[in-house]
Amino acid sequence: MSSLWGDRARGVAAWILTGLAAVALPLGAGFGFARLFAPTLHSRYFPWLTGRALGIAAYIALTALVILGVWMRHPWRLRRPLVHSETRLRVHATLATATIALVAGHLVSLASDKYAGVGWIGAFVPFKATYRPTAVALGVIAMLFMVLLFATARSAGRLGARHWLAYHRLAVVNFALVWFHGVMAGTDTSALRLLYVATGGVVVFLTMTRYALARRERFDEDAEPELEVTGRSASMAAPASIAQSSADDGSTPISSSQESVAS
């Protein structure tokens, strides 16, 4: 009984530490970037600074979420098992929750800031913001899409694996929307260019190699039965061709047993 309670306690502690890391690390990075590139902002811009920091933190958490999700289905994971599968699932679920929480804080901060030009309607309805409507609309669409993905992931057992995976494969599309939202909406995009290029490049590389290798494996699996059928057909056709050639020249085919007797 004591060992059972000890395992449960360690499991709860692991979830808490994972959750804190999933929120604290992106949040610290977001505020660090925001303060580094906007050190002269006055107190009246604090809601904008907070919203921008939460947005960067949400982007970092989403990037880690997508990279881990792609890696969990990547053929390379079998050759390079970095962490246990249960740990990957735990971190993946925690990152998803942390991303939703950081996006919510990002929306509330910018919607409540009268200088941001977003407003409460613009934060939830595409193309209703006065500040860069297209860029903000991409973020709103990505947010709604993210909520849909999160809801389907929570109900994966009732939807079935096929339907859940069909929705979940669109997570990369959602990442692309967020990427363009961050690049087009941020006033400090030039300062964050390296961050966007590096994270976008990693996601594109892993996604392309994941589907390319999976497609090659399916092609190899489909080709193996065809090779087996061709081999069996050739082995069956060889005796028939020998008999036919013997009949054509008037000779009688000699079996292996007759050969041994004749010798």
C-alpha positions in Angstrom: 0.0 0.0 0.0 2.8 2.4 0.9 4.5 1.7 -2.4 1.3 2.5 -4.3 0.9 5.8 -2.5 4.5 6.6 -3.2 4.0 5.9 -6.9 1.0 8.1 -7.0 2.8 10.9 -5.1 5.7 10.8 -7.5 3.3 10.8 -10.5 1.5 13.9 -9.1 4.8 15.6 -8.4 6.0 14.9 -11.9 2.8 16.4 -13.4 3.2 19.5 -11.2 6.8 20.0 -12.2 6.1 19.4 -15.8 3.2 21.9 -15.7 5.3 24.6 -14.0 8.1 24.1 -16.5 5.7 24.2 -19.5 4.3 27.6 -18.3 7.3 29.2 -16.5 9.9 28.6 -19.2 8.0 30.1 -22.1 6.6 32.8 -19.9 10.1 33.8 -18.7 11.4 33.7 -22.3 8.4 35.9 -23.5 8.9 38.6 -20.9 12.7 38.5 -21.5 12.2 39.1 -25.2 9.6 41.8 -24.6 11.7 43.7 -22.1 14.9 43.3 -24.1 13.4 44.8 -27.2 11.2 47.4 -25.6 13.1 48.7 -22.5 11.9 52.2 -22.7 8.1 51.6 -22.5 6.2 53.6 -20.0 3.8 52.2 -17.5 0.8 53.1 -19.6 2.0 50.5 -22.1 2.3 47.8 -19.5 -0.8 45.9 -20.8 0.7 45.9 -24.3 4.0 44.7 -22.9 2.3 42.0 -21.0 0.2 40.9 -23.9 3.3 40.8 -26.2 5.2 38.8 -23.7 2.4 36.3 -23.3 2.1 36.1 -27.0 5.8 35.3 -27.5 5.5 32.8 -24.6 2.5 31.2 -26.2 4.4 30.9 -29.5 7.3 29.2 -27.8 5.0 26.8 -26.0 3.1 26.1 -29.3 6.4 25.5 -31.1 7.5 23.0 -28.5 4.1 21.3 -28.6 4.1 20.9 -32.4 7.7 19.7 -32.5 7.0 17.1 -29.9 3.8 16.1 -31.6 5.5 15.6 -34.9 8.4 13.7 -33.3 5.9 11.3 -31.6 4.8 10.2 -35.0 8.2 10.5 -36.7 10.0 7.3 -37.9 13.2 8.6 -36.4 11.8 8.3 -32.9 12.3 4.5 -33.1 16.0 4.9 -33.8 16.5 7.7 -31.3 14.2 7.1 -28.3 15.2 10.2 -26.3 12.5 9.8 -23.6 10.0 7.2 -22.6 6.7 7.3 -24.6 4.7 7.9 -21.4 6.8 10.9 -20.6 6.3 12.3 -24.1 2.6 12.0 -23.8 2.7 13.7 -20.4 4.8 16.6 -21.6 2.7 16.9 -24.8 -0.6 17.2 -22.8 1.0 19.7 -20.4 2.3 21.9 -23.2 -1.1 21.9 -24.8 -2.7 23.2 -21.6 0.1 25.7 -21.1 -0.3 27.0 -24.6 -4.1 27.5 -24.2 -3.5 29.4 -20.9 -0.8 31.6 -22.4 -3.0 32.4 -25.4 -5.9 33.3 -23.1 -3.6 35.7 -21.2 -2.4 37.2 -24.5 -6.0 37.9 -25.6 -7.1 39.4 -22.4 -4.1 41.7 -22.1 -4.4 43.1 -25.6 -8.2 43.2 -25.6 -8.2 45.3 -22.4 -5.5 47.7 -23.7 -7.1 50.7 -25.3 -3.8 51.6 -27.1 -3.4 48.2 -28.8 -6.2 48.7 -31.3 -7.6 45.2 -30.9 -10.5 45.4 -28.5 -12.7 42.6 -27.2 -14.6 42.2 -30.4 -11.4 42.2 -32.5 -9.9 39.6 -30.1 -12.6 37.1 -31.0 -14.0 38.1 -34.4 -11.7 38.0 -37.4 -11.1 41.3 -39.3 -12.7 43.5 -36.6 -9.5 44.9 -35.1 -8.4 48.3 -36.1 -4.7 47.5 -35.7 -3.4 45.4 -38.7 -6.8 43.6 -39.2 -5.4 40.8 -41.5 -2.5 39.9 -39.1 -4.8 40.0 -36.1 -7.4 37.9 -37.9 -4.9 35.2 -38.6 -4.3 35.0 -34.8 -8.0 34.9 -34.1 -8.5 32.1 -36.6 -5.5 30.2 -35.1 -6.9 30.6 -31.6 -10.4 29.2 -32.6 -8.7 26.4 -34.4 -6.5 25.7 -31.4 -9.5 25.4 -29.2 -11.1 22.9 -31.6 -7.9 20.8 -31.6 -7.7 20.9 -27.8 -11.4 19.9 -27.5 -10.9 17.0 -30.0 -7.8 15.8 -28.2 -9.7 15.8 -24.9 -12.5 13.7 -26.5 -10.2 11.4 -28.5 -11.5 8.3 -26.9 -15.1 9.0 -27.9 -14.2 10.2 -31.4 -12.0 7.3 -32.4 -8.4 7.3 -33.4 -9.1 7.9 -37.1 -11.2 11.0 -36.6 -9.0 12.4 -33.9 -5.8 11.9 -36.0 -7.5 13.6 -39.0 -8.1 16.7 -36.9 -4.7 16.5 -35.2 -2.7 16.5 -38.4 -3.9 20.0 -39.0 -1.9 21.2 -36.0 1.0 22.1 -38.4 -1.5 24.3 -40.4 -2.4 26.0 -37.1 1.3 26.6 -36.4 1.6 28.2 -39.8 -1.2 30.6 -39.0 0.4 31.5 -35.7 3.7 32.0 -37.4 2.3 34.5 -39.9 0.3 36.2 -37.2 3.5 36.8 -35.1 5.5 37.9 -38.1 2.9 40.3 -39.5 1.4 41.6 -36.3 4.4 42.2 -34.1 6.1 45.6 -34.1 9.4 43.9 -33.1 9.5 41.3 -35.8 12.9 42.4 -37.1 14.4 41.9 -33.7 12.7 38.4 -33.4 13.7 37.4 -37.0 16.1 34.7 -35.8 13.5 33.2 -33.5 10.9 32.9 -36.2 13.3 31.6 -38.8 14.8 28.9 -36.5 11.5 27.7 -35.1 9.7 27.7 -38.4 12.6 25.9 -40.1 12.7 23.1 -37.4 8.9 22.5 -37.7 9.0 22.4 -41.6 12.1 20.1 -41.6 10.5 17.6 -39.1 7.2 17.7 -40.9 8.6 17.1 -44.3 10.9 14.3 -43.2 8.1 12.7 -41.2 5.7 12.4 -44.1 8.5 11.6 -46.6 9.8 8.7 -44.6 6.3 7.4 -43.7 5.4 7.5 -47.4 8.6 5.5 -48.3 7.8 2.9 -45.6 4.3 2.5 -47.0 5.6 2.1 -50.5 8.1 -0.5 -49.3 5.4 -2.4 -47.5 3.2 -2.4 -50.6 6.0 -3.5 -52.8 7.0 -6.6 -50.7 3.7 -8.6 -51.4 4.1 -7.9 -55.1 7.7 -9.2 -55.1 6.5 -12.4 -53.2 3.7 -13.0 -55.7 6.1 -12.4 -58.7 8.6 -14.8 -57.2 6.0 -17.5 -56.7 4.7 -17.0 -60.2 8.2 -17.4 -61.6 8.9 -20.5 -59.7 5.6 -22.1 -60.8 6.2 -21.0 -64.4 9.7 -22.5 -64.7 8.7 -26.3 -64.7 5.9 -25.5 -67.1 8.3 -23.8 -69.5 10.7 -26.8 -69.3 7.9 -29.3 -70.1 6.8 -27.2 -73.0 10.3 -27.0 -74.5 10.7 -30.8 -74.1 7.4 -31.4 -75.8 8.4 -29.2 -78.7 11.7 -31.1 -79.4 10.1 -34.5 -78.8 12.1 -35.4 -75.7 10.8 -36.6 -72.3 11.4 -34.4 -69.2 13.7 -36.2 -66.7 12.9 -35.8 -63.1 15.5 -35.5 -60.3 14.9 -39.1 -59.2 15.4 -40.5 -62.7 18.6 -38.5 -62.9 19.9 -40.2 -59.7 19.0 -43.7 -61.0 20.6 -43.0 -64.3 23.8 -41.9 -62.6 
